[in-house]
Amino acid sequence: MPEGPSILILKEEAQQFSGKKVIEVSGNSSVDIQRLKDKTILSFKTWGKHFLICFEDFTVKIHMLMFGTYRINEKKENAPRLHLGFSSGEINFYTCSVKILEGPVSQYYDWSEDVLNENWNPKKAKQSLDKIPDEMICDAILDQNIFSGVGNIIKNEVLYRCFIHPESLTGKIPSEKIDELISECSIYSFEFLYWKKKFELKKHWLAYTKKECLRCNLPFIRKHTGKRNRRSFFCSNCQQLHT
């Protein structure tokens, strides 16, 4: 599943079509995509893992789900979920969710929840975590209404950086460690973005998919954790379990 930084890269790559008129629309989406034809794209926005194509009175929301991809100025062999053609270029989305949001896009999103947004509010994240003391931190950190844009890679890397066991209960983690975790969710997301652009993201992973803890030289525990049942990679020696 593409995480927030990857969607921000998509936004940057799509800027060539901002202010352009859509002259061709096709795809196997079940929504009324033909209403996009002859409409001008006002802007592109992102909220976490959502890519937003903004028109005058509605917005197209693209969610890549687990296996979504896109191509700009080229096609894949399989049929796109949504194809947008312009006078010079095209953008194609595959294996994704396409929805139309009516009216101003700002009514649907709280930009202060997005760890990559200039309006990101860590104090609000802290307040939200305080409301779910019995939830495992591995689940809380993937809550898109708290840490919009954070996915499973970022989850594993941040918990490893902060020496926190993924099955720790949010309310049992010391306040200063929660503050550190909140900060690292944004810091690591920007580092992810930087490394992704340089095509060197994987070489910076310290926990995700790794077999051994570099700090302790002990095998990582690899298991599905929490109610979200997502993969966690952690060291039971240096990542403290708070319960």
C-alpha positions in Angstrom: 0.0 0.0 0.0 1.5 3.4 -1.0 2.1 5.6 2.0 1.7 9.3 2.3 5.2 10.3 0.9 4.5 8.2 -2.3 1.2 10.0 -2.8 3.0 13.4 -2.4 5.4 12.3 -5.1 2.4 11.5 -7.3 1.0 15.0 -6.7 4.3 16.6 -7.7 4.5 14.5 -10.9 0.9 15.4 -11.8 1.4 19.2 -11.5 2.0 19.3 -15.3 -1.8 18.8 -15.6 -2.9 21.5 -13.1 -5.0 24.1 -14.9 -5.5 21.7 -17.9 -8.7 20.6 -19.4 -9.6 16.9 -19.4 -10.4 16.1 -23.0 -10.6 12.3 -22.7 -12.0 10.1 -20.0 -12.3 6.3 -19.7 -11.9 3.5 -17.3 -13.7 0.7 -15.5 -14.7 2.7 -12.5 -18.3 2.4 -11.4 -18.7 6.1 -10.7 -19.8 8.7 -13.2 -16.3 9.5 -14.6 -17.7 11.0 -17.8 -18.6 14.2 -15.8 -14.9 14.9 -15.8 -14.7 15.4 -19.5 -14.2 19.0 -20.7 -13.7 20.1 -17.0 -10.5 21.9 -16.0 -8.4 20.7 -13.1 -8.0 23.5 -10.6 -5.4 21.8 -8.3 -4.1 18.5 -6.9 -4.1 17.9 -3.1 -3.2 15.0 -0.9 -4.4 13.9 2.5 -2.4 11.0 3.8 -2.9 8.2 1.3 -5.7 10.0 -0.6 -4.8 11.7 -4.0 -7.3 14.5 -4.7 -8.1 15.9 -8.2 -10.0 19.2 -7.6 -12.5 20.6 -10.0 -14.7 23.7 -9.6 -17.6 22.0 -7.7 -16.4 18.5 -7.0 -13.2 16.5 -6.3 -12.1 13.1 -7.5 -10.6 11.0 -4.6 -8.1 8.3 -5.6 -7.2 5.7 -2.9 -4.5 3.2 -4.0 -5.7 0.6 -1.5 -3.2 -2.3 -1.2 -2.1 -2.7 -4.8 -2.9 0.5 -6.6 -0.5 2.0 -9.2 -0.4 4.9 -11.7 1.3 5.8 -14.9 1.9 9.3 -16.2 2.3 9.7 -20.0 2.3 6.0 -20.4 0.1 2.9 -20.0 0.1 -0.5 -18.6 -1.3 -3.5 -20.5 -4.3 -3.9 -18.2 -7.2 -1.6 -18.4 -7.1 1.5 -16.1 -9.6 2.2 -13.4 -9.4 5.8 -14.5 -7.8 7.3 -17.6 -7.5 11.1 -18.0 -6.3 12.4 -21.3 -5.1 16.0 -22.0 -4.0 17.9 -25.0 -0.4 17.0 -24.1 -0.2 13.9 -21.9 -2.2 11.5 -19.8 -2.5 10.0 -16.4 -3.7 6.5 -15.7 -4.7 4.9 -12.4 -4.9 1.1 -11.8 -6.4 -1.2 -9.1 -7.5 1.7 -7.0 -10.7 3.2 -5.5 -12.2 6.2 -7.3 -14.9 8.3 -5.6 -16.4 11.7 -6.3 -16.7 14.2 -3.4 -19.3 16.9 -4.0 -18.7 20.5 -3.0 -15.5 22.0 -1.4 -12.9 19.4 -0.6 -12.0 21.1 2.7 -15.3 19.9 4.2 -14.1 16.3 4.0 -10.6 16.6 5.4 -8.8 17.9 8.5 -5.3 18.9 7.1 -3.9 19.0 10.7 -4.1 15.2 10.8 -1.7 14.8 7.8 1.9 14.2 9.0 3.3 15.8 5.8 1.0 18.8 5.7 2.2 22.2 6.7 -0.8 22.4 9.1 0.1 19.1 10.9 -0.7 19.5 14.5 1.2 17.1 16.9 -0.8 18.4 19.9 -4.0 17.2 18.3 -2.4 13.8 17.7 -1.4 13.6 21.4 -5.0 14.4 22.4 -6.3 11.7 20.1 -3.9 9.1 21.6 -5.0 10.1 25.1 -8.6 9.0 24.1 -7.5 5.4 23.2 -5.3 4.3 26.2 -6.2 0.6 25.8 -5.3 0.4 22.1 -2.1 -1.2 21.0 0.3 1.5 19.6 0.8 -0.6 16.4 -2.9 0.0 15.7 -3.0 3.7 16.9 -0.1 4.7 14.7 -1.9 3.4 11.6 -5.1 5.4 12.5 -5.4 7.7 9.5 -7.5 10.2 11.6 -4.5 10.6 13.9 -1.5 10.0 11.7 -2.8 10.5 8.1 -0.2 9.2 5.6 1.6 6.8 8.0 1.6 3.2 6.7 3.1 0.0 7.8 6.7 0.8 6.8 6.7 4.0 8.7 5.0 2.3 11.7 7.8 -0.3 12.0 10.6 2.2 11.5 9.3 4.8 14.0 8.6 2.2 16.7 12.1 0.8 16.3 13.6 4.3 16.5 11.7 5.0 19.6 12.5 1.7 21.3 8.8 0.9 21.6 7.3 -2.6 21.3 4.4 -2.6 18.8 2.0 -4.4 21.3 2.5 -1.7 23.9 -0.8 -0.1 25.2 -0.9 3.5 24.2 -2.0 4.7 27.6 0.9 2.8 29.3 3.7 4.4 27.2 5.4 7.3 29.1 4.4 10.7 28.0 7.8 11.7 26.8 8.0 8.6 24.6 4.6 9.4 23.1 5.9 12.9 22.3 9.0 11.4 20.7 6.8 8.9 18.6 4.5 11.7 17.4 7.5 13.8 16.3 9.2 10.8 14.6 6.0 10.0 12.6 6.4 13.3 10.8 10.2 13.4 10.7 10.5 9.9 9.3 7.7 10.6 6.7 9.8 13.5 5.3 12.9 11.3 5.3 10.9 8.6 3.5 9.9 11.2 0.9 13.6 12.3 0.4 14.9 8.7 0.1 12.0 7.6 -2.2 12.9 10.4 -4.6 16.5 9.3 -4.6 15.4 5.7 -5.2 17.2 4.5 -2.1 14.4 4.0 0.4 14.9 0.3 1.1 18.6 0.7 2.1 17.6 2.9 5.0 15.2 0.4 6.5 16.3 -0.7 10.0 13.3 -2.8 11.0 10.8 -3.3 8.1 11.4 -6.8 6.6 14.7 -7.1 8.5 15.8 -10.3 10.2 18.1 -9.0 12.9 18.3 -6.1 15.3 21.4 -4.0 14.5 21.5 -2.7 18.0 21.3 -6.1 19.8 22.5 -8.5 17.1 19.4 -10.7 18.0 16.8 -12.0 15.7 13.8 -9.8 15.0 10.3 -11.0 16.0 8.2 -11.1 12.9 4.4 -11.4 13.5 1.0 -9.8 12.7 0.1 -7.6 15.6 -3.0 -5.8 16.8 -6.6 -5.7 15.6 -5.4 -4.4 12.2 -3.3 -7.6 11.9 -0.5 -5.9 10.0 3.1 -7.2 9.9 5.4 -6.0 12.6 9.2 -6.5 12.8 10.7 -5.7 16.2 13.3 -6.6 18.8 11.9 -7.9 22.0 15.2 -7.0 23.8 15.5 -3.2 23.1 11.9 -2.3 22.2 10.2 -2.0 25.6 6.7 -3.5 26.1 4.5 -1.1 28.0 1.4 -2.9 29.4 
